[in-house]
Amino acid sequence: MNTQNAYVNTPNNVATRFSNSENVSRTVSMSSLELVQFINSNREQGDPVLTHKNLMAKVPRVLGADQSAKFSADYMDSRSRSQKCFVFPKREACLIAMSYSYELQALVFDRMTALEDRERARSSPSNPKIVGELAILECFDRLLKPAASSKMMMLAQIAANNGLDAKFLPGYAVDAAPDAAGGSSMPTKSATALLKDSGIRCAPAAFNRALADHGFLKQLQRKNSKHEMVDFWSVTEKGLKYGKNLTSPQCPRETQPHWYVDRFLELAKLVGKA
């Protein structure tokens, strides 16, 4: 049997809408047109040329009428006419090939396995810069618990840094307490603004210390450009019921606590400042 290579990948003009009107996305598939081409390119000299019409007639006999109908599809021929074909996943393509010869089945299996390996490699991040930035984001998320909106901004920035289109990201992230209901963001403000709005006579620095004493805040450190240690506040796991961590406009490597407006008085009472 001749073993010259044939291209195996569903062509663009084959619609992957099957007879049950379900859109099917397959990373590796082979159309009946491609299978005919593959069989003919690997036939022994003197073997008859297989036609697409003959293969189409054979498919229901091999797969069964009900099963083969699941893989029915349409394609546009060279005269822009809609014609019927099949689009097979790996298993079914190998079954059809086996009906002609075991050697052909092995060739189809090997070819589609190679395509699967290529698709897996393509879907895995290979750019070390992207991998590194995503690892930093994961670490930042685990240690500092940033709000969903802040994580969205970070992902968009990673995409921009690497020339990627971030349009697939949601345009809106819900920032709310873990026990909140309703599915919408809860308004927040800084402690300075909320102390003033609530008429609580307490300096923001003293309020933050009280929050830290009760486990709602923790003080962390980072190095600045001069390699000096700089302190900043971060809302703890316990404090996420009452506030969220935004990334600081001055430095995205540190957090800036904001507190939910509707829960601030309750929080102030808990730390003895209301």
FIMI-105343 format. One record per residue: x, y, z of N, C-alpha, C in turn. Coordinates in steps of 0.02 Angstrom, whole numbers, padded with zeros to 5 digits, always signed. Example, Ala and Ser with C-alpha at 12.3 -4.5 7.8 and 13.67 -1.06 7.14 Angstrom:
// FIMI-105343
+00660-00284+00390+00615-00225+00390+00660-00165+00390+00642-00112+00354+00684-00053+00357+00645+00002+00394
END
This chain:
// FIMI-105343
+00042-00060+00000+00000+00000+00000+00044+00062+00000+00028+00109-00043+00064+00173-00046+00054+00211+00018+00107+00239+00048+00101+00273+00112+00115+00347+00109+00100+00379+00053+00110+00451+00049+00060+00486+00094+00081+00543+00122+00040+00579+00171-00019+00612+00137-00075+00617+00173-00133+00654+00151-00154+00701+00206-00180+00758+00188-00201+00809+00236-00264+00786+00270-00265+00787+00336-00323+00766+00374-00343+00820+00423-00394+00856+00407-00422+00907+00450-00484+00934+00415-00539+00938+00450-00601+00957+00417-00595+01024+00383-00609+01029+00317-00600+01092+00280-00651+01144+00302-00635+01206+00287-00678+01262+00309-00747+01260+00277-00753+01231+00217-00818+01233+00184-00863+01175+00204-00840+01134+00252-00884+01083+00280-00914+01109+00344-00980+01115+00345-01015+01142+00404-01017+01089+00458-00996+01106+00519-00999+01058+00574-01064+01063+00612-01118+01072+00576-01185+01070+00606-01216+01004+00586-01229+00962+00635-01253+00895+00621-01329+00895+00615-01356+00837+00596-01426+00834+00578-01473+00850+00635-01450+00843+00697-01493+00860+00754-01487+00933+00774-01457+00974+00729-01450+01047+00737-01406+01067+00796-01365+01021+00821-01320+01037+00876-01252+01056+00846-01227+01114+00865-01161+01134+00843-01109+01092+00879-01067+01060+00840-01017+01015+00868-00948+01041+00853-00908+01052+00904-00840+01075+00894-00793+01018+00911-00756+00994+00862-00710+00939+00872-00640+00963+00854-00593+00952+00899-00525+00974+00885-00495+00932+00830-00512+00867+00827-00485+00823+00776-00543+00786+00744-00550+00793+00679-00603+00758+00643-00581+00747+00571-00617+00703+00537-00602+00688+00468-00668+00684+00431-00676+00723+00379-00737+00720+00339-00735+00661+00292-00793+00642+00267-00796+00587+00219-00757+00605+00156-00755+00669+00138-00716+00691+00080-00641+00678+00092-00618+00695+00152-00548+00684+00168-00532+00610+00172-00579+00571+00199-00567+00499+00204-00560+00467+00136-00601+00489+00089-00595+00465+00019-00526+00483-00009-00506+00545+00002-00441+00568-00022-00385+00527+00010-00392+00514+00075-00341+00477+00112-00336+00405+00086-00394+00374+00075-00395+00305+00050-00364+00302-00019-00383+00348-00063-00356+00347-00131-00281+00361-00132-00257+00404-00087-00186+00420-00088-00144+00362-00061-00176+00315-00027-00140+00258+00001-00159+00191-00032-00194+00193-00088-00214+00131-00120-00155+00099-00158-00158+00034-00165-00108-00002-00204-00118+00013-00278-00064+00010-00315-00070+00020-00387-00114-00033-00417-00162-00012-00456-00210-00058-00486-00275-00062-00449-00277-00039-00385-00340-00038-00348-00386+00015-00377-00452+00001-00377-00499+00051-00404-00500+00114-00362-00514+00171-00394-00519+00234-00359-00587+00237-00323-00585+00253-00259-00646+00259-00220-00679+00326-00233-00745+00325-00243-00782+00387-00252-00818+00406-00187-00831+00470-00179-00866+00493-00119-00936+00464-00116-00968+00455-00173-01035+00426-00175-01035+00356-00147-00984+00316-00164-00981+00247-00140-00968+00245-00065-00924+00290-00040-00912+00290+00032-00974+00312+00070-01009+00363+00045-01070+00386+00078-01121+00330+00084-01125+00287+00033-01173+00231+00035-01151+00178+00084-01086+00172+00096-01061+00120+00140-01065+00139+00214-01063+00203+00230-01061+00225+00299-01119+00198+00341-01183+00202+00319-01237+00175+00359-01231+00100+00371-01200+00064+00323-01193-00009+00332-01140-00024+00385-01090+00019+00391-01037+00007+00440-01056+00032+00509-01084+00092+00513-01099+00123+00578-01171+00111+00600-01214+00093+00553-01286+00090+00568-01319+00155+00549-01381+00151+00527-01415+00210+00502-01423+00264+00556-01443+00243+00617-01455+00292+00670-01389+00324+00692-01337+00283+00699-01273+00310+00722-01241+00356+00670-01244+00335+00607-01212+00376+00554-01247+00444+00546-01312+00446+00561-01349+00509+00555-01322+00563+00602-01290+00542+00657-01263+00590+00705-01204+00629+00676-01174+00602+00623-01114+00633+00594-01127+00664+00526-01191+00670+00510-01209+00700+00446-01194+00775+00446-01168+00800+00389-01150+00870+00384-01160+00893+00312-01150+00957+00300-01156+00986+00234-01091+01019+00213-01079+01023+00149-01021+01059+00123-01040+01092+00057-01003+01142+00037-01014+01176-00026-00966+01148-00078-00992+01123-00133-00949+01096-00185-00918+01152-00226-00881+01133-00278-00844+01183-00318-00891+01230-00355-00955+01212-00360-01004+01255-00393-01050+01289-00343-01027+01292-00280-01063+01326-00226-01132+01295-00213-01136+01231-00222-01199+01195-00208-01190+01157-00142-01243+01156-00101-01241+01120-00038-01248+01045-00051-01199+01008-00024-01198+00935-00033-01191+00902+00035-01211+00839+00038-01207+00801+00100-01139+00767+00107-01117+00762+00169-01056+00724+00184-01061+00701+00256-01009+00671+00281-01004+00653+00352-00941+00685+00381-00943+00699+00445-00883+00722+00481-00873+00674+00540-00818+00636+00538-00807+00582+00585-00757+00602+00639-00772+00586+00702-00719+00588+00752-00673+00528+00743-00624+00522+00786-00572+00472+00776-00599+00401+00773-00642+00383+00819-00667+00314+00822-00703+00294+00759-00749+00337+00736-00789+00321+00678-00747+00322+00614-00699+00368+00610-00654+00368+00551-00615+00303+00546-00592+00278+00604-00555+00215+00604-00600+00156+00586-00663+00156+00607-00709+00102+00589-00722+00100+00514-00731+00159+00484-00742+00161+00412-00679+00137+00375-00621+00160+00398-00559+00139+00366-00549+00064+00373-00567+00036+00431-00559-00036+00442-00602-00077+00394-00659-00048+00373-00702-00085+00327-00670-00095+00258-00616-00056+00246-00578-00065+00183-00516-00108+00194-00479-00095+00249-00422-00138+00265-00397-00119+00335-00365-00169+00368-00336-00156+00434-00277-00109+00428-00240-00114+00372-00182-00070+00363-00204+00002+00357-00259+00014+00322-00285+00082+00315-00311+00108+00381-00342+00064+00421-00364+00085+00487-00305+00108+00529-00249+00072+00527-00190+00091+00566-00164+00159+00543-00164+00172+00478-00140+00235+00452-00184+00293+00476-00250+00283+00474-00296+00335+00497-00288+00347+00571-00281+00293+00609-00273+00299+00682-00210+00338+00698-00154+00320+00665-00091+00355+00678-00095+00428+00660-00127+00443+00603-00131+00512+00581-00173+00554+00629-00230+00528+00651-00273+00566+00695-00243+00572+00765-00206+00521+00787-00171+00525+00851-00119+00581+00849-00083+00586+00793-00034+00639+00786-00067+00708+00788-00126+00714+00758-00162+00777+00759-00186+00794+00830-00208+00742+00867-00228+00754+00937-00169+00780+00978-00111+00750+00968-00051+00772+01005-00035+00844+00988-00042+00862+00924-00027+00930+00903-00076+00980+00934-00141+00961+00938-00191+01005+00967-00178+01014+01042-00159+00959+01076-00144+00965+01148-00085+01011+01159-00034+01004+01118+00025+01047+01125+00007+01120+01111-00038+01131+01062-00058+01199+01044-00098+01232+01100-00139+01192+01135-00181+01220+01188-00144+01231+01253-00083+01204+01260-00044+01213+01321-00001+01276+01315-00002+01320+01366+00040+01380+01362+00113+01362+01354+00146+01389+01304+00216+01373+01292+00260+01435+01301+00229+01493+01305+00267+01555+01314+00286+01562+01388+00351+01557+01405+00370+01560+01475+00351+01625+01509+00347+01680+01471+00327+01744+01499+00255+01742+01523+00210+01714+01481+00140+01708+01500+00133+01662+01560+00167+01605+01558+00164+01557+01613+00186+01589+01678+00240+01629+01674+00265+01663+01733+00216+01714+01760+00186+01753+01716+00139+01804+01737+00076+01772+01768+00053+01717+01738-00005+01683+01767+00011+01653+01835+00072+01629+01843+00093+01601+01908+00095+01657+01961+00119+01716+01941+00120+01773+01987+00049+01792+02007+00003+01793+01958-00066+01809+01972-00097+01758+02020-00081+01694+02010-00108+01642+02054-00082+01652+02125-00018+01667+02131+00011+01679+02197-00019+01742+02229-00027+01795+02190-00057+01857+02215-00128+01844+02240-00165+01804+02202-00234+01788+02221-00236+01749+02286-00192+01700+02292-00193+01657+02351-00172+01696+02414-00123+01740+02408-00096+01774+02467-00135+01837+02486-00158+01875+02436-00188+01940+02450-00263+01944+02439-00293+01892+02411-00366+01890+02401-00394+01952+02367-00370+01970+02307-00396+02030+02274-00468+02021+02252-00504+02075+02244-00573+02073+02220-00574+02048+02148-00633+02023+02128-00640+01996+02060-00624+02049+02007-00644+02110+02019-00631+02164+01971-00556+02176+01963-00519+02170+02019-00447+02179+02015-00413+02122+01977-00437+02061+01988-00409+02004+01951-00424+02010+01877-00483+02037+01861-00500+02048+01790-00452+02098+01758-00436+02151+01795-00388+02200+01769-00319+02169+01759-00299+02125+01804-00234+02093+01798-00231+02048+01737-00285+02009+01726-00288+01965+01668-00285+02006+01603-00322+02061+01602-00321+02105+01543-00251+02133+01531-00216+02149+01585-00148+02176+01579-00100+02122+01554-00108+02060+01578-00066+02005+01554-00077+01994+01479-00140+01998+01458-00155+01990+01387-00122+02046+01346-00128+02107+01371-00097+02164+01336-00021+02158+01333+00009+02133+01387+00081+02125+01389+00107+02076+01337+00063+02028+01318+00084+01975+01274+00050+01978+01205+00020+02035+01189-00010+02045+01124-00070+02001+01111-00107+01985+01163-00166+01942+01157-00230+01983+01159-00282+01958+01127-00346+01991+01127-00385+01971+01189-00403+02019+01231-00438+02004+01294-00514+02015+01288-00540+02017+01227-00612+02030+01219-00655+01974+01247-00626+01914+01255-00665+01859+01282-00678+01867+01357-00640+01910+01391-00651+01920+01462-00718+01956+01473-00753+01939+01527-00816+01974+01542-00803+02049+01551-00852+02088+01531-00845+02160+01538-00860+02185+01608-00884+02140+01651-00906+02162+01718-00893+02105+01767-00862+02121+01823-00849+02072+01876-00888+02091+01938-00918+02042+01971-00958+02055+02031-00912+02055+02092-00909+02113+02126-00873+02120+02189-00924+02122+02245-00928+02067+02281-00978+02063+02335-00951+02016+02389-00981+02021+02448-00962+01978+02504-00979+01905+02487-00941+01857+02515-00954+01786+02499-01024+01763+02516-01056+01793+02566-01123+01772+02586-01177+01815+02555-01159+01860+02509-01209+01905+02479-01252+01867+02429-01314+01888+02424-01360+01860+02375-01380+01915+02325-01400+01895+02266-01424+01944+02217-01381+01948+02155-01318+01928+02160-01276+01925+02101-01251+01991+02074-01254+02044+02113-01230+02109+02089-01177+02135+02138-01137+02182+02116-01084+02210+02158-01112+02252+02214-01077+02252+02270-01096+02292+02328-01052+02355+02330-01081+02415+02338-01042+02476+02340-00992+02476+02397-00933+02502+02384-00881+02506+02435-00850+02576+02436-00819+02591+02492-00780+02653+02499-00720+02638+02544-00674+02684+02546-00617+02678+02591-00640+02690+02663-00600+02667+02710-00616+02678+02781-00618+02753+02797-00574+02791+02767-00573+02863+02779-00640+02895+02760-00665+02877+02700-00729+02905+02677-00787+02881+02719-00787+02817+02738-00844+02790+02776-00845+02815+02848-00787+02826+02877-00785+02855+02945-00816+02925+02944-00800+02963+02893-00827+03031+02887-00901+03029+02874-00923+02985+02826-00995+02981+02810-01036+02958+02870-01008+02915+02912-01045+02888+02969-01040+02931+03031-00999+02984+03028-00992+03028+03086-00954+02995+03143-00911+02946+03127-00873+02913+03180-00807+02951+03190-00797+02974+03252-00737+03014+03267-00680+02966+03283-00647+02944+03231-00590+02898+03240-00543+02908+03181-00479+02914+03194-00431+02922+03141-00426+02857+03101-00420+02861+03034-00414+02800+02993-00359+02752+03016-00301+02780+03038-00247+02737+03060-00267+02697+03122-00301+02730+03169-00324+02695+03229-00377+02644+03213-00420+02660+03165-00473+02613+03145-00441+02551+03113-00390+02561+03072-00357+02504+03040-00323+02459+03093-00294+02490+03144-00263+02450+03197-00315+02409+03234-00373+02439+03245-00427+02403+03279-00451+02344+03235-00456+02357+03171-00475+02303+03125-00424+02247+03126-00361+02265+03128-00308+02214+03131-00311+02175+03197-00324+02210+03252-00328+02176+03317-00384+02125+03319-00437+02136+03280-00494+02090+03279-00491+02041+03220-00436+02042+03182-00426+01993+03129-00458+02009+03063-00481+02072+03053-00513+02090+02989-00462+02118+02939-00405+02140+02964-00352+02168+02923-00286+02136+02943-00239+02135+02897-00171+02116+02914-00123+02162+02878-00065+02174+02910-00016+02218+02879+00038+02176+02845+00051+02193+02782+00101+02158+02742+00154+02207+02720+00206+02180+02689+00261+02223+02667+00282+02205+02596+00309+02254+02563+00339+02244+02497+00400+02289+02491+00444+02274+02443+00501+02316+02431+00485+02368+02378+00506+02430+02389+00497+02481+02338+00557+02483+02292+00558+02531+02246+00611+02536+02196+00679+02548+02228+00680+02574+02290+00743+02586+02325+00762+02527+02370+00724+02472+02363+00735+02411+02403+00722+02423+02477+00679+02472+02491+00657+02484+02559+00591+02448+02570+00579+02425+02632+00517+02390+02648+00461+02441+02660+00405+02429+02627+00346+02473+02632+00288+02432+02658+00254+02459+02709+00196+02424+02739+00133+02441+02700+00086+02392+02697+00019+02405+02669-00030+02357+02702-00094+02377+02699-00147+02338+02731-00181+02293+02680-00204+02235+02704-00241+02188+02662-00298+02157+02702-00357+02154+02672-00415+02123+02705-00403+02048+02712-00415+02020+02771-00404+01949+02783-00464+01908+02759-00457+01843+02763-00512+01798+02746-00574+01814+02788-00564+01827+02852-00619+01845+02896-00650+01912+02876-00608+01959+02854-00632+02025+02836-00669+02029+02770-00664+01977+02728-00697+01979+02663-00772+01982+02668-00800+01968+02726-00872+01976+02736-00891+02050+02737-00843+02093+02753-00858+02164+02761-00822+02209+02710-00774+02182+02674-00737+02223+02626-00701+02182+02574-00663+02216+02533-00627+02183+02478-00559+02217+02469-00515+02182+02435-00449+02208+02419-00447+02233+02347-00434+02296+02338-00421+02323+02272-00345+02328+02263-00323+02327+02201-00251+02340+02190-00239+02414+02195-00185+02433+02227-00170+02503+02239-00153+02538+02174-00181+02598+02161-00162+02636+02101-00088+02654+02100-00059+02664+02160+00011+02682+02164+00058+02623+02149+00036+02564+02168+00077+02504+02157+00032+02443+02151+00030+02411+02093-00013+02353+02084+00009+02292+02124+00067+02297+02156+00091+02240+02197+00068+02244+02269+00026+02293+02284-00002+02297+02351-00077+02309+02347-00111+02294+02402-00184+02299+02403-00205+02363+02440-00267+02382+02426-00297+02441+02457-00367+02421+02481-00377+02413+02547-00442+02391+02573-00498+02440+02558-00555+02413+02538-00617+02451+02532-00670+02412+02569-00718+02448+02600-00768+02416+02643-00838+02426+02614-00879+02374+02622-00947+02378+02596-00987+02429+02635-01018+02475+02599-01053+02531+02631-01108+02506+02677-01146+02457+02655-01204+02434+02694-01184+02395+02756-01121+02373+02761-01100+02333+02818-01049+02369+02862-01036+02432+02846-00982+02467+02883-01000+02479+02956-01060+02500+02971-01079+02512+03040-01075+02448+03082-01095+02393+03052-01090+02328+03087-01016+02313+03101-00972+02325+03052-00901+02314+03061-00873+02359+03115-00893+02423+03114-00869+02470+03165-00889+02449+03235-00949+02422+03242-00972+02398+03308-00930+02340+03331-00912+02296+03285-00874+02236+03302-00804+02254+03329-00777+02310+03307-00710+02330+03331-00714+02385+03384-00776+02400+03407-00784+02448+03461-00776+02520+03442-00791+02537+03379-00780+02606+03356-00845+02641+03335-00901+02606+03341-00964+02637+03320-00995+02675+03378
END
